[in-house]
């Protein structure tokens, strides 16, 4: 989860968070965000190594993360109090969309490879901005419209269809990748409803992971690709995935990004798809073609421009948002996370 940050609180809140972090004697937020991105970057490779059904991989990575998240959520509740029932139900519903996202993403990994699938899965910034425009009348900034054709051109190149890249089995792989981003955008928009009034971080993730576990099982029963007997090697890879991406990566990112400037957080999180492509090349032998690499640069650059444009647009429309986020960064960093994670170029809880 975790998607992936977006319209962050700006340089002022980032500086406030850094000052608070130094005062508390903890690691700098930039270090935590980098570690979180590093945890997430191996997700697609681990799914590939598990080599099991798409729904099974989504089910087990969620199920295996639940015990630790439940403990963290319980400890958090003792410290910060319980969450409203409505917020908890929203988080579970968001988890159902996360299950759709994970299953589609696993299909994309099988069709176009771990590195390219990770890149395609980070396009939710495009879809979230459109949905926020249609649903909440939050019109994207001019930079978004300038970045959109660049991103689309990058998708065409990174698909590998233009130069018949090896490992690209069908157009379906690209469709799965885009569908992944749409589902993750829905996950982010729904999760946004759960945490705007509470300072919890672990609890929303635990609730969403519960919804993802149930959703993955349901999808597997209806469409296939789900089995309980996956073998010990696959179980081990998925356990590692649950501990790194499903818990550590998400928690590191959601606790650190609200305390960083938007420009720095966007750059740090773009390390994740880049690292995923590199790791897939080293571990799995996936070698993108030169055109695919050019497309990856275009996609990452377009996402970065769109994210920054989104951040400036949000701050200009709601000057109080920066003040609230600054307070959340200094006190409880998870408080504004759901409200501010509408266009993040990262998938903290899944990729």
N, C-alpha and C positions, 0 to 999 in steps of 0.2 A: 503497500500500500503503500500507501501509501502511500497517491498517485505517488507530486511529482509533484526557489519557489516562484509563485505566480505574482500576483499583485501584492508584493511584500509591503512592509510598512515604510519603506523608503530609507534613505541614508540616515535620517535623524534617529529613527527607531533602531536601525542597525547599530549605530554608535552607542545608543543607550543600552542595547543588549550586550554589546561588547564590554562596556564599562561595568555593567552588572555582573557579567561573567568573570571579569578580572577581580571585582570586589569579592565575589564568592570563592575565588581561588580555583575555579574549575577550568577545564580545557577551553580554549577559544572556540566560539561557535563555528568558525571556518574549518577548524580541525574536525569537529564532530560531523559537520555536513560532508566533508570529504570522506571520512570513514563510512558514513551512511551510504554515500554513492558507491564506494568501493564494495560494500556488502551487496548492494543491489546489482552491480554490473555483472556478477557471475550467475545470475538467476537463469537466464536462457541456456547457458552452458550446462548447468546442473539439471535442468529439465531434459536436455538432450541426452546427458549421461544416464539419467534414470530410465529412459527408453521404455516408457509404459504408456498406457492409454491417456488420451488428452484429459478426459474427465477424472481419471484416477489420479493423475499428477496434481490437478487442481484441488481435488478432494483431500489428498493426504498432506499436501503442503499447508493447507488451511487447518486440518484436524490436528496435525502435529504441533502447530504453533499455539493452539488453544490453551493447553495447561499452563504454560509460562505466562501467557497474556492474562489468563484468569487470575493468577497470583498477583501480577502487577496491578491489575485493575482493582482487586480487593484492597491491596495496600494503598492505592491511590484514593479509593473511596473512603477509607478510614481517615485519611489526611484532609481530603477536600469535600467530603460529603457525597451522598448519592446523586445520581443523575436523574432528571425527570423521565418518567416512563415514555413520554412522547419522543424524547430525544433518543432513547434506547431503541425504540421501534424504528425510527428513521435510520439509525445506524445499521440495524439488521437488514432493512430493505436495501440500503446501499450495498451491503455485502452480497446480496443476490445479484446485483449488477456486476459486482466484482467477480463473481463466479462466471458469469457470461464472458467477461473480459478475459479471465484466466484460460477458459476452455478455448476461446477463439485464438488467443495468443499462442497456446500450445500447438494448435493447428498451423499457425503461421510459422512457428519454429520448425515444424516438420517439413513444410513446403519450401521456405526460402532461406532457412538457416538461422542460427541463434543470433548472429550479429545484426543482420538486416531486419529480422523480426523485432528485435529490441528497438531499433531505430524507428520502425513504423509504429510501434506501440507507444512512442513518445509524442505522437501528433495530437494528443488531446487538447493541447493549447488552442489549436485551430477550432475544434468542435465546441469546446467550452465557451470560447468567445462568441461564437454564433448563437449558441443556446442562451447565453446570458443576455445577448442582444434581443432575441425573440421573446424570452420569458420575463426578463427583468428590466428591459429597456436600457441596458447598459451598453451603449454603442461603443464599439472598439475605436481606438485611436487611428489616425491616418497611417501610422507605421504598420498597423496590422494589415491594412489593405495593400500596402507596398510589399509586405513580406509574403503575402499569400501566394502570388504567382511564383515566387522564388521557391517556396516550399513545394508547390505542385510540380514544378520542373524537377526539383530534387527527387520527388517520389518516382517520377517517370524513369529517371536515371538509376536510382537505387534499386528499382524493381528488377533490373537485369534483363528485362525483355528487349531493350533496344540493342544490346550487344550479345544476346543469347548467353548470358552468364551461366556458368556451371552451378548446379544446385537449385536453380529456379525451375520448379516442376510444373507450375501452372499459374494462370492469372489468379486462381483461387487463393494462393498464398498472399498476394497483395491485398485481396479483398478481406481475408481474415485479419491481416495486420491493420487495415483501416477500421474494420469492425471492432477490433480490440480497443482502438482509441475512442471510438464512439461510446462503447460500453463503459470505458474508464471515465470518460467525461460525465456520463450519467451518474456514475459512482461518486465522483467529486461533488457534483451539484447537489446530490441528495445528502451526502455526508456533511455538506455545508450547513444543513438545517439542524445538525445534532449538537454542535459544539460552540455556537456563537455566544451562548450565555453561561457556559461552564468552562472551568479551567482544566478539564480532564484531557489527558493524552492517551493513556493506555486503555481506558474504558471504551472509548469509541472504536478503537482498533479491535479490541476483543469482541465487541458486539458485531462489528462488520465481518470479522473473521468467522464468527458463528454463522452469520447469514451466508457467507461464501461457502462454508463447509456443506450446509444443507442445500444450497443452490447447485453446487457441483455434483452432489449425489443425485439430485433430481434431474439435472441435465443428462447425466450419464445413464440414468434409467430410461429416459425418454428417447435419447438419440444414440445411445451406445457409447463405448469408450470408457466404461467404468467397471472395475473389478476390485475386489478386496484383496485377493491373493496376487501381489505384485512381485514377490520375491525379495530376499534380504538386500541384494545390491541396490535395487531401485528404492527400497525403503530407506537405506542409508543416505543416498543422494538427496531424497526428498526431505529427510530429517535435517540434513545440513542446510538445505534451501529454506526450510521453515525457520531455523534458528538465525540465519543470516539476513535474508530478505524480509521474511514474514514478521520478524520481531526486531532484531537489532537495527537493521537498516532503516525501517520505518520510524522507530523511536528516536534514533539519532537525528534523522532529518526533521521530523516534526518538532523536536525540542530545540533545534538549532537555527532553522531557517528564519523564523520570525525575528531573530536577533541579528540578522545580517542585512546589509543593504541589498536592494533588489538586484542591482547589477552584478554583485558578487555571487549571490545565491544562484542566479541564472547560469553564470559561467561555471560554477562548481558542479551543478547538476547536469550540465551538458557533458561533463566528464563520463557520466554513466553510459550513454549509448556508445561513445567513442571507445571507452574501455571494454565494453561488451564486444565490439567488432574486433578489437585487438586480441582479447582473450579467446574468442571463437577461432581466430586464425591460429593461435598458438596451441590450444588444447584440441580442437576439433579439425584443424586443417582446412577451415573455410577461408578461401582466398577471394575477397571481392575483386572485381575487375577495376581498372582505372576509372571507367565511367561510373561505376557504383560508388567509388570513393568520392568522386566529384559530386555525385548526388547526395552523399552523406554530409559533405561540407555544406551544400546548399540548404539541406533540410535543417541542420543544426543552426546555421546562420539565420535562416528564416524564423525558426522558433525563438531564437534569442531576440531578434528584432521585435517580433510579435509580443513576446513576454514583456519587454521593456516598454513598448507602446501601451500595453494593457495596464502596466503599473502606473505610468504617468496619467493615463486617462482616469483610472480609479481614484488616484489621489486628488486630481483636479475637481472631480465631481463630489467627493466626500472628504473635506479637510479634517473632519473629526475622526476618520478612520485611522489616520496616522497616529493621532494622540492615543486612541484606544489600543492600537497595536503596540505602541511604545510602552504603555502601562502593562500590557500582557507580557511583553518581552522582559521587563524588569521584575515582574512578580511571578506570573504563571504563563509560560511560553506557549501552552497549548490553547489558550483561550480564544485567540483570533485565528487559529489555524484553519478551521473549516471555512471561515468567511474569506480567508485570503488564499485558499488553495483552489482557485478557479482556473488558473491558466498555467500551472506548474509544468515545466518540461521534464518531469520525472515521474516515475511510477513506484512510489515507495513501498507499497504493500504487495507488489506483484512482480515487477521486473527486476 
